[in-house]
Amino acid sequence: MNYVLAVLAVGFIILIHETGHFVAAKLAGIPIRTFSIGFGPRLYALKKGGTEYRLSLIPLGGYVMPDIDDEKAFFDLPVLRRMVLAAGGPAASIVLPFFCFALSDALRYGPGPGSLLLQPLEQTATALVRIASVIPLLFTHHGELSGIAGIVSQGGRFIGTDGHNLLSFTALMSINLAVLNLLPVPVLDGGKIVMYALEKLSRKVVRLHYPLSIAGWALMLAIMIYATVLDVGRMM
């Protein structure tokens, strides 16, 4: 059961991240064709305001699909609007931990300004700084990488039967997702923001988006495979 909770927590974290992209798209005036809770075959859908809100079979995360005809139409959107879209996911992934810490503190110490506002802000900021400072070590201590299997395994053991641990796990994994997504790798949100900003210097940068994204996907896939191999080795 603990591992199921860990899997559902990871799925919820991804869903909140995608919800951030969805809200950012609305704020930036970018039309959204589909906003799906979960992946895979559609179970239920409701169309409202030009957007199809979909409930899909696999309840892990979700996705946002802009209502854009092609790549050219997307890159014709103003740079600032695209940057807002890209930043929405990491922003939501930083906001979620605040609420997790606030709920945990309120349950533990009772509701009040300290437990509902001050402590959660401090806990979120502290965790954000700590996780960001550890990122460079991933490039020098490769053996400490962990993929989804390792995260679920370690998360399941950490969560145990303690609801506070579940909230802490959700908060820390969400901050991890935010920090990793802000790395300047083209396929990630941080890389997209950098590339969009470079378009201000030269529109020729647009031509680099596709090949650099392919390279970014290849890099991330290689890292995920490597991390999964390490996870399997630790479990054996």
Secondary structure as GFF3:
##gff-version 3
##sequence-region A 1 236
A	DSSP	alpha_helix	2	28	.	.	.	ID=ss1
A	DSSP	beta_strand	32	48	.	.	.	ID=ss2
A	DSSP	beta_strand	51	66	.	.	.	ID=ss3
A	DSSP	alpha_helix	71	75	.	.	.	ID=ss4
A	DSSP	alpha_helix	79	109	.	.	.	ID=ss5
A	DSSP	alpha_helix	113	113	.	.	.	ID=ss6
A	DSSP	pi_helix	114	118	.	.	.	ID=ss7
A	DSSP	alpha_helix	119	134	.	.	.	ID=ss8
A	DSSP	three_ten_helix	135	139	.	.	.	ID=ss9
A	DSSP	three_ten_helix	142	144	.	.	.	ID=ss10
A	DSSP	alpha_helix	148	159	.	.	.	ID=ss11
A	DSSP	alpha_helix	163	181	.	.	.	ID=ss12
A	DSSP	alpha_helix	189	198	.	.	.	ID=ss13
A	DSSP	three_ten_helix	203	205	.	.	.	ID=ss14
A	DSSP	alpha_helix	206	235	.	.	.	ID=ss15
###
